[in-house]
């Protein structure tokens, strides 16, 4: 009987919290460089139960430079942004503004990218085609939960069940050095200066690393390198 009473109280408090939230204006932001998606996302916010104030930025740099006067409840971030990518933006915000809740948006990404976004601090990883119930997504995140859309959740389950494949070829000592420098955050030119090789030579080694580890970008490279033990 005591357990039933405790559960009843817990549920009523949760329901009260969500009811109160419906009467509170919610401030949502979107960092997205495709104007068509900005428009479709804004339309979805107008269909929500809550009163929404919506803001958009086209790039990570634009957000970092022009968001000082806006206090958001949730910031949705496209992973594939020009220049600084969405995962790097989420990481910066997690360190500098930990109270801001962030969620990553994608069309389709590798398991390494999904885990990288969540490790960076995202409370959601959402497929852009699976945002029909934006009201539920926002409510879940604002009430202390995390949100992963069904297709992404299935990919994560598959990743856990599938043994990780070793690279087909081992990295040379120079390729390992290049990998370590690039993974530390250095640019091509900075890494070349440190290793005392030209930008072209470093690029050649880096392309070999990408090919051997079967990755397409720096985020995937770092995730794969960690799994293989090349970096910590």
C-alpha positions in Angstrom: 0.0 0.0 0.0 2.8 2.4 0.8 4.5 1.8 -2.5 1.2 2.5 -4.4 0.9 5.8 -2.5 4.4 6.9 -3.3 3.9 6.1 -7.0 0.7 8.0 -7.0 2.4 11.1 -5.5 5.2 10.8 -8.0 2.9 10.6 -10.9 0.8 13.5 -9.8 3.9 15.7 -9.3 5.2 14.8 -12.7 1.8 15.6 -14.3 1.7 18.9 -12.4 5.2 19.8 -13.7 4.2 19.1 -17.3 0.9 21.0 -17.0 2.7 24.0 -15.6 5.2 23.8 -18.5 2.4 24.1 -21.0 1.6 27.5 -19.6 5.2 28.7 -19.8 6.7 30.3 -22.8 9.5 28.1 -24.2 12.5 29.5 -26.0 13.8 27.2 -28.7 16.8 27.8 -31.0 17.9 26.1 -34.2 21.4 26.2 -35.8 20.8 25.1 -39.4 22.2 26.3 -42.7 19.4 25.0 -44.9 16.6 27.7 -45.1 14.0 25.1 -46.1 14.5 23.1 -43.0 14.5 26.3 -40.8 11.1 27.0 -42.2 9.7 23.5 -41.8 11.0 23.4 -38.2 9.4 26.7 -37.4 6.1 25.5 -38.7 6.4 22.5 -36.3 7.0 24.8 -33.4 3.7 26.7 -34.2 1.8 23.4 -34.0 3.0 22.7 -30.4 0.8 22.9 -27.3 3.2 25.4 -25.6 3.8 29.0 -26.5 7.1 29.0 -28.4 9.6 31.8 -29.0 11.8 30.6 -31.9 15.2 31.8 -33.0 17.5 30.6 -35.9 21.2 30.9 -36.8 22.8 29.6 -40.0 26.2 28.6 -38.7 27.9 27.7 -35.4 30.0 30.9 -35.7 26.8 33.0 -36.2 25.3 31.5 -33.0 28.5 32.1 -30.9 28.7 35.7 -32.1 25.0 36.7 -32.0 23.2 34.7 -29.3 24.3 36.7 -26.2 20.9 38.4 -25.7 18.9 35.2 -26.1 18.3 32.8 -23.2 17.2 29.4 -24.7 15.6 26.4 -23.1 16.7 24.1 -25.9 19.1 24.5 -28.8 18.7 22.1 -31.8 22.0 21.8 -33.8 22.5 20.4 -37.2 25.5 18.1 -37.2 26.6 19.0 -40.7 27.3 22.7 -40.5 29.8 24.6 -42.7 33.1 25.4 -41.0 32.7 24.5 -37.4 30.5 21.4 -37.2 27.6 20.8 -34.9 29.4 18.4 -32.5 32.1 21.0 -31.8 29.5 23.6 -31.1 27.7 21.3 -28.7 31.0 20.5 -27.0 31.8 24.2 -26.5 28.3 25.0 -25.2 28.4 22.0 -22.8 31.6 23.5 -21.3 30.7 27.2 -21.3 26.9 27.0 -20.7 26.1 23.7 -19.1 22.6 24.8 -18.2 21.6 25.0 -21.9 20.1 21.8 -23.2 21.2 20.8 -26.7 19.9 18.2 -29.2 21.7 17.1 -32.4 19.9 16.9 -35.7 20.9 14.8 -38.7 19.9 13.2 -41.9 22.0 10.1 -41.6 25.3 9.6 -39.7 27.6 6.8 -38.6 27.5 5.3 -35.1 30.8 7.0 -34.3 29.2 10.4 -35.0 26.1 9.6 -32.9 28.2 8.6 -29.9 30.5 11.7 -30.4 27.5 14.0 -30.2 26.1 12.4 -27.1 29.6 12.4 -25.5 29.9 16.1 -26.4 26.8 16.8 -24.3 23.7 16.5 -26.5 20.6 15.4 -24.7 19.0 14.2 -27.9 20.1 12.8 -31.3 17.2 13.2 -33.8 16.7 12.2 -37.4 15.3 15.2 -39.2 12.6 13.0 -40.8 11.4 11.9 -37.4 10.4 15.2 -35.8 6.6 14.9 -36.3 6.0 14.9 -32.5 8.2 17.9 -31.6 5.9 18.5 -28.6 6.9 15.2 -27.1 10.6 15.7 -27.9 10.7 19.1 -26.2 8.7 18.0 -23.2 10.9 15.0 -22.7 14.1 17.0 -22.7 12.7 19.9 -20.6 11.5 17.4 -17.9 14.9 16.0 -17.4 15.0 13.2 -20.0 16.9 12.5 -23.2 15.5 11.8 -26.7 16.7 9.6 -29.5 14.4 9.1 -32.5 13.5 5.4 -33.4 15.8 5.0 -36.4 18.8 6.4 -34.5 18.0 4.1 -31.5 18.0 1.1 -33.8 21.4 2.0 -35.2 22.8 2.4 -31.7 21.5 -1.1 -30.7 23.0 -2.5 -33.9 26.3 -0.9 -33.1 26.4 -2.5 -29.6 25.5 -5.9 -31.1 28.0 -5.8 -34.0 31.7 -6.7 -33.2 33.9 -3.8 -34.2 36.0 -4.5 -37.2 39.7 -4.1 -37.1 41.3 -1.9 -39.8 42.4 -3.8 -42.9 45.9 -2.3 -42.7 48.1 -1.2 -39.7 49.1 2.4 -39.5 52.8 3.3 -40.0 54.6 5.2 -37.3 54.3 8.4 -39.2 50.6 7.9 -39.8 50.2 7.3 -36.1 52.0 10.6 -35.4 49.8 12.4 -37.8 46.7 10.9 -36.3 47.6 12.0 -32.8 48.3 15.5 -33.8 45.1 15.9 -35.9 43.0 14.3 -33.1 44.5 16.8 -30.6 42.7 19.5 -32.6 45.6 20.9 -34.6 45.0 22.1 -38.2 46.8 20.6 -41.1 49.4 23.4 -41.1 49.9 23.3 -37.4 50.4 19.6 -37.4 52.8 19.8 -40.3 54.9 22.4 -38.4 55.1 20.2 -35.3 56.1 17.1 -37.3 58.4 19.2 -39.6 56.7 18.1 -42.8 54.9 20.0 -45.5 51.2 20.5 -45.6 51.0 18.3 -48.8 53.0 15.5 -47.1 50.8 15.6 -44.0 47.7 15.6 -46.2 48.9 12.5 -47.9 49.5 10.7 -44.6 46.1 11.8 -43.3 44.3 10.5 -46.4 46.0 7.1 -45.8 44.8 7.2 -42.2 41.2 8.0 -43.3 41.3 5.2 -45.9 42.8 2.6 -43.5 40.4 3.4 -40.6 37.5 3.7 -43.1 36.3 7.1 -41.9 35.2 10.3 -43.7 35.7 13.1 -41.3 37.6 14.2 -38.1 34.8 13.2 -35.8 34.6 9.7 -37.1 38.4 9.5 -37.1 38.7 10.4 -33.4 36.0 7.9 -32.4 37.5 5.1 -34.5 41.0 5.9 -33.2 39.8 5.7 -29.6 38.1 2.3 -30.2 41.3 0.9 -31.8 43.5 2.3 -29.0 45.5 4.8 -31.0 44.5 7.6 -28.8 42.9 7.8 -25.3 
